[in-house]
Amino acid sequence: MAFGDQYAKWRVDTEKVPAACGLSGVMSRDGKRFGGDVIIESMRVLHDRGNGLGGGFAGYGIYPDHRDHYAMHIMFEDAAGRALCEELLEANLEVEVAEELPTRAHAGIIDAPDLRRYFARPRREVVAAEAIEPDDFMVKLVMKINKTVSGTFVFSSGKNMGVFKAVGFAEDVGEFFRLPEYDGYIWTGHGRFPTNTPGWWGGAHPFNILDWTVVHNGEISSYGINKRYLEMFGYECTLLTDTEVMAYLFDLLVRKHKLPLELACRVIAAPFWKDIDYERETERHDLDEALRITYASALVNGPFAVVIGFSRGMVGLNDRIKLRPLVAACKDDFLYVSSEESAIRQVCPRPDRVWAPNAGQPVIGELRGDV
């Protein structure tokens, strides 16, 4: 059965399920590594925000023995797609390890595709011939595989991190992928209620490119213009969901265009023009005006709450009028962001501080010093 057909199989009934995505993120700003069981338990509290049509996690620092390799997690629908994909990998990468992605049988997860991971580096001669940076080369390769190799999807492609996702409830997905056996310094999780897109393995959250991951609650009504804007820079949206654009926008704005995280967030959740006009006598006015003009097509409209992970930190961000819930908390060096305070208190019963971020105002946690 094709991945894209799984929505019909996994639909729980003929009526729209009154639920909403649940998301959670935990990070140690001192870089302390902790088990994936923490994020599973946080997401377990959010069970009723999903309906079993998608769940997933991202972990950072989980592959210390391969920290200098790109860790590619790939799902295959059939042997023909895998053979063609592995030809492309061999031609473009020096593959150090190729193996099955470890899983365990779970009653809540069925009809799994062929799930494999590859630890690899771009071939120097190929990168030199194209005269591009290794990260750009990897983005181009991921886009090529996802667009041209039938039934094959790269769902994780960063260094010392990995995405794990499936059709199912989040806690079941975490147990299926054996996440308690991994240790990381950042974990994010998502329980999906597909709104306007099919529930299928590749369409579950998080969405990833290089070390950027995004989990999202809401809808992106600006998907069309965001998608066309990203295509100008070589990004291909192929995973049948609106959230994919968010991961690529952060890669473009921060990695490619070198914007500070705060400004990238201010592009994506830009202030309204009326608010910029109120700033006319302030230093902020000219910057906000320039960002809105320059990056008009990168503005994300619609209700959203997102948690963004990357190798140096984690970001929580709401849309400009906070149409989706988002709560943050701190305890010692730990930062927590979630859809609900209960998911935070499940793993941190007595936080030092709990707050609800304002609309469009990011919560940014970054690793300290040289961690």
N, C-alpha and C positions, 0 to 999 in steps of 0.2 A: 504494500500500500504506500502510495506516495506521501511524503511528509505533508504536503499542502492539503491532502484529503483528510487529515486526521481530525479536523474540526468536527466533521459529521460524526465520526466514531466516538469522540470524547464529549460531545455535547450532552449535558446531564439531563436535559428535557427540552421540550419545544418552546418553553417560555424563556425570556431573558432573565438571567439570574441577578437579583438585586444585590450586587456586591461591588467591591472596589479593590483595586490592587493594594497589597500591603508591601511595605519596604522597610528595610532596617540596615544600619551600617554601624560598625564598631571599629575603632582604630586606637592603637597605642602610639602616642606622639613620641615616645622614647624608643619605638621600634621593637618593643617586646612581642615575641611571637606567642600566640595562644591558639588553642585548638578550634577546629571548625564546629565543634559541638556548641560553642557559645552562640554563633549566629543561627544555627538550627533551632536552638531553644528560643531565641528571640523571635524567629519567624513562626514558630509553633503557636505562639499567642495570637498571631494574625491569621490563623487558619480560616476564619469565617470571612475574611476580606477577599478570599479567592474562591475558585470553584473547581480546582483540579485541572484546569486547562493550561497550566504552565507554572513552573517554579524554577528558581535558579539562584546561583551564588557566584561571587568572585572572591578569590583569596589572593593576597599579596605577601610575598616572602615565602611561598610554599615550596619553591624549587631551589633551595640554596646550593645544591650540588650541580645545578645547571644554570646558575645565575647569569652567565654570559651568553646563553643560547636563547633564541626565540622559542617559546613553548607553544606549539600549534596544536590545538584541539580541533579535530575534524570529524564530522559525522558523514557517513556514506549510506546512501540508499541501496546501492548494489555494487557488485564486484567490478563492473565495467567502469563506473565512476571512480572507484578507488584506484584502479589500475592507471587510468588517465591522470588522475591527480598525483599519484606517486611518481609518474614520469615527469610531470612538471616540477615536483619537489626535487627530484634527483638532478634535473637539468639546471636548477637555479640555486640549490642549497647544498651545503655539506651537512648531511643528516647524521648526527651523532647517535641518536636513539630513535627507533621506531617501534611502537608497542601498543597493545590495547590499553585504553583508558580504564583503570581499575574500577570495577563496579561490583555490587553484590545483588543477588536476586531479591526483589522486593515486590510484595503483592500489589502495591500502589503504582508500580511503574511497569508497563507492558509494551510490547511491540517496539523495543528499542532498536534504533539503527546501529550500524557498525560504528563504534566509537573508538577512535584511536588518537594517540598523541605522538608528536615528533619534536625532538629537541634539535635545533639546527641553526646554522649561520649561513648568510648569503655567500655564495661563491665570489671570491674577490675579483676574479676575472670578469664575471658577469656584471657585477656592480661597477667596475672600472669602465667596462665597455659602454654602459648606459650613463656614466658620469653623474650618478645621483648618490645621495646618502643611503646607508643601509636601511634606515627606518622608512624612507620613501620607497625604496625598493620593495620592502616587505608589504607596505600598503598596496602597492601596485600588484604584487603577486596575489595577495588575499582577494582583491577586487576581481582579478582575472579568474581565479578558481571559482569564486562564488557566482560569477556571471556566466562562465562558459562551460564548466564541468557539470553535467546534468546530475541532479540528485546528490550533490556534494556541497558541503557548507563548512567553511572555516569559522568556528564560533569563538576562538580564542587565539591570540597571536602576539602576546607580550612577553617580556622577560621576567623570570622569577615570579610569575603570577599565572592564574588560570581561571577560566570561566567553566562552570558546570551547570547545565540546564537541561530541562526535559518537559514533557507533558506530564503533569501530576501536581499534587500539593507540594509546597516548598519543603516541608520537613521530610516528606518521602523522597524527594529529589536529593536532599542532602545525605540521607542514609544510603540511597542507591549508589551515590558516588563516593561513599566512604569518607566523607569530609572530616569526621572526628580523628582520622589518621593523619591529617595534615595540620601543620602549624603555620600561622601567618600573622603579620602585624596589622593588617587591615582585612576585614571581611564585610561584604555587602550581600544582602539577600532580597528576594522578591517572590511574592506569591501573586500570580496573575489572574485577572479577570479580563479576558479579551473583550474589548469594547466594540471595535469596528473591524477587527482583523482576525484571521483564523488562529485557533489554538493549535500550534504544531511545534515540533522540537526546535527548529531553528528560530521560530518566532517568539520563544520564551525569552525572558530577561535573565541576566544582563546582556546588553549589547556591547560589543568590544571592537576596538581597533588598537593595535599595539598595546600599551599599558592602560589605555582609557577604557573604563567600563561605566555604564549607565543603567540604573534601575529607575523605573518611572511609574507614577500613578497619575492617570489622566489621559488627555487626548491632545494631540498637536494638530490644530486646525490649519496651521501654516505649512504643513508637510510638503505640499506641492512646490511652493516657492523655495523652501529650504532645500528640498531635493534637487531642484534645478540649479540652485546656487552652488551646491556641493559638487555637482557634476562638472562645473566649470573648472574645478581643481582636481578632477580625476577620481572622485569618490563615486561609487556605484551603490545604489540602494536596492538590494535584491531579496531582503528577508521578510517581505510582506507585512511590515508594520511601521507605524509612524515613528516609534522611538529610535529607530536606527539612526535618524539624522542627528540626534542629540550627541551621540558618541563621536560622530565624524566632525560635528561643529567644534567640539572642544579640542579635538586633535588639530583641526585647521587653525583655530584662533590662538591656541596656546603654543603648540609645538611648531607650527609652520609660521604663524604671524607674530609669535613672541609676545603676545599680550599677557600681562599679569592676570592671574586667576580672577581677581576682583573685577577687572575690566571685561574679561571674557563673559563673566556672569552678567555684567551690566549691558553687554551686547545682546545676550540671549533673553534676558528679562529687562529690557530697556525701559527707562522711565517714560511716561506719557509726555507728549509734546507740551501739554499744559503745565506739567511739572517742570519741564526744562525752561519754559518761559518764566516761571516763578524764580528761577535761579539766575535771571539775566544779570543781576548785579554781583554775582559771585564768581569765583574762579572755576567752579564746577561747570558752569554753563557752557563754555566753549568746548570742553572735553565731551560732555554728554551730547551736545549738538553734533560734533564731528563723528562720534561713534554711531549715532543714529543714521547719519547720512551715509557714512562709509559702509556700514554693515546693515543696511536696511533689510536685505534679504536673509540675514542671519538671525533676525528677531524671531523668537518662537512665540506664537500666539496659541491661545487655548489654555485650559486648566492643566497645571502640572505641578507635581512635586517630584524632585529627582534627587538621588544620591549618586554622586560621581566619584569613582575611585581612580587613582593613578598611583604611580610608584612612590611618590613623595607625600601622598596625603589623600584626603577625602573632603568632599564638598556637599552640603545640602542646600537646595535652592527651590524656591516657590515661584510660581508665575506672579505677574505684576499686581494681581488683586487677591492672591492667596485663595484660589478656588479648590485647593486640595490641602489636607492637613499635613503638617510637618512639625515635629517636636525635636528638640536637641537637649543634650545633657552632658555634664562633665563630671568625672570622678578621678582625682589625681591626674595622671597623664592620659587618661582615656577620654575619647570623644564618642558620643552616641548620637545617632540621628535616626528617627523612625517616623512612621505614620501615626503611631500611638505611644503615649507615655508608658502604657502597660508593657509593651515589648521591650522597652529600655529597663524598666524595673524588674522584669523577669531575670535579667542577667546582671543588673546592678541595682540592688534593692534600695540603697541609700546614696544616691548621687549627691555631689556637692552643690550642683546647680541644675535646674531644669527651666527651659524657656521655650516659647513658641516664636520662631524667627518671623520677622515682619515680611510682608509681601515683597518679593524681588530682592531681598537682602540675604546674601549668601552666608552660610556658616562654613568657614574654611578651617580645616585642621591640617597642619603640615608637620612632617617629621622634624624634630629639633636638631639643629646643628649638623654634624656630619654623620648622623645615624644612617 
